[in-house]
Amino acid sequence: MATVVYDGYCNLCNGTVGFLHRHARPGTLDFVANPEPDQTTVVVIDGGREYTKSDAVLHAARYLRRPWPALRILRIVPRPLRDRVYDVVAANRYRWFGRRDTCAIAPASSASAAAGSANARSRPTSSINE
C-alpha cells in the first residue's frame, strides 16, 4: 500500500487527495496530512521508496481505477519539464486555490496511515525513478 503525504493546509492538495480517495482501487492508497505548513511537494511512499513532485503524482495514478492510470503516459515528458510545471503550480497554489487556516484531516480510511507513516513527515525527500 502506498502512502500519500500532502500539505493539509492547501486547498488544491486537499481536493487532489479527495479525488485520489474517490478513484483509488480499494486498499491501495493511504493519506497523511502533514501538519507542517511549509511542505513544498507531495510525497508518495511505496515499497520503501519516496517519490516527489511530478513523479509522486504519476506514481499515485497507478493505483487509480480506469481510465486514470493512463495519465502515466505523461512520464514520456522529461522530468525536468514536468517538475518545472509542478514547481510553478506549487509556488502559486495558495494564491490560485486558497489556503485553510487549520490542517485538514486525511480521509477516514487513512487512520492507519497516520500511525504507520508518522516518521514520513520528518524524512528528507528525493525524486526517484522507477
C-alpha positions in Angstrom: 0.0 0.0 0.0 1.3 3.4 -0.9 1.1 6.4 1.4 0.5 10.0 0.1 1.9 12.7 2.4 0.4 16.1 1.4 0.1 19.7 2.6 -3.0 19.7 4.8 -3.4 23.5 4.6 -3.5 23.6 0.8 -7.0 23.6 -0.9 -5.5 22.2 -4.2 -3.8 19.4 -2.2 -6.9 18.5 -0.3 -9.0 18.5 -3.4 -6.5 16.2 -5.1 -6.5 13.9 -2.1 -10.3 13.8 -2.3 -10.1 12.8 -6.0 -7.5 10.1 -5.3 -9.6 8.8 -2.4 -12.7 8.5 -4.6 -10.9 6.9 -7.6 -8.3 4.7 -5.9 -8.7 0.9 -6.0 -9.7 -0.2 -2.5 -6.8 -0.8 -0.2 -4.1 0.8 -2.4 -3.6 4.3 -1.0 -3.4 5.8 2.4 -3.2 9.5 3.1 -1.3 11.6 5.7 -1.9 15.3 6.0 1.4 16.9 7.0 0.7 19.4 9.9 3.8 21.5 8.9 2.6 24.4 6.8 5.7 24.6 4.7 5.6 21.3 2.8 6.8 22.1 -0.8 6.0 18.8 -2.5 3.6 15.9 -2.3 5.4 12.7 -1.3 4.3 9.2 -2.2 6.0 6.4 -0.2 5.7 3.0 -1.7 7.7 -0.1 -1.0 10.3 1.9 0.9 10.8 4.3 -2.0 9.9 8.0 -1.9 8.5 9.8 -5.0 8.2 13.6 -5.1 6.8 16.3 -7.4 5.6 15.0 -10.7 6.9 11.5 -10.1 4.7 11.3 -7.0 1.6 12.4 -8.9 2.2 9.9 -11.7 3.1 7.1 -9.3 -0.2 7.6 -7.4 -2.1 7.4 -10.7 -1.1 3.7 -11.0 -3.4 2.9 -8.1 -6.5 4.6 -9.6 -9.4 2.8 -11.4 -9.6 3.2 -15.1 -9.1 5.4 -17.1 -6.9 7.4 -14.7 -3.8 5.1 -14.8 -3.4 6.2 -18.5 -2.1 9.5 -17.1 1.2 7.7 -16.5 1.9 8.2 -20.3 3.0 11.6 -19.2 6.2 10.0 -18.0 7.4 10.4 -21.6 7.7 14.1 -20.9 11.2 14.7 -19.5 11.2 15.0 -15.7 12.8 18.5 -15.6 10.0 19.9 -17.7 7.3 18.0 -15.6 8.9 19.2 -12.4 9.1 22.8 -13.6 5.3 22.8 -14.3 4.8 21.2 -10.8 7.0 23.9 -9.2 5.1 26.7 -10.8 1.8 25.3 -9.6 3.2 24.5 -6.1 4.6 28.0 -5.8 1.2 29.6 -6.6 -1.1 27.0 -5.1 -2.2 29.2 -2.1 -2.8 32.2 -4.3 -4.7 30.3 -7.0 -6.7 27.8 -4.9 -6.6 29.2 -1.4 -5.3 28.0 2.0 -7.0 26.6 5.1 -6.4 28.1 8.5 -6.0 24.7 10.0 -4.6 21.4 8.8 -7.2 19.2 7.2 -7.6 15.6 8.3 -6.9 12.8 5.9 -9.8 10.8 4.6 -11.3 8.5 7.3 -9.9 5.3 5.7 -6.4 6.6 6.2 -6.3 6.4 10.0 -3.8 3.5 9.9 -1.5 5.5 7.6 -1.1 8.2 10.2 0.3 5.7 12.7 2.4 3.8 10.2 3.8 6.8 8.4 4.3 9.3 11.2 8.0 9.4 10.5 7.5 10.2 6.8 7.0 13.9 7.7 10.5 14.3 9.0 12.4 12.3 6.4 14.2 14.1 3.6 12.6 13.6 0.2 14.2 12.8 -3.1 12.8 12.1 -6.6 13.3 8.5 -7.6 12.7 7.0 -11.0 11.2 3.6 -11.3 
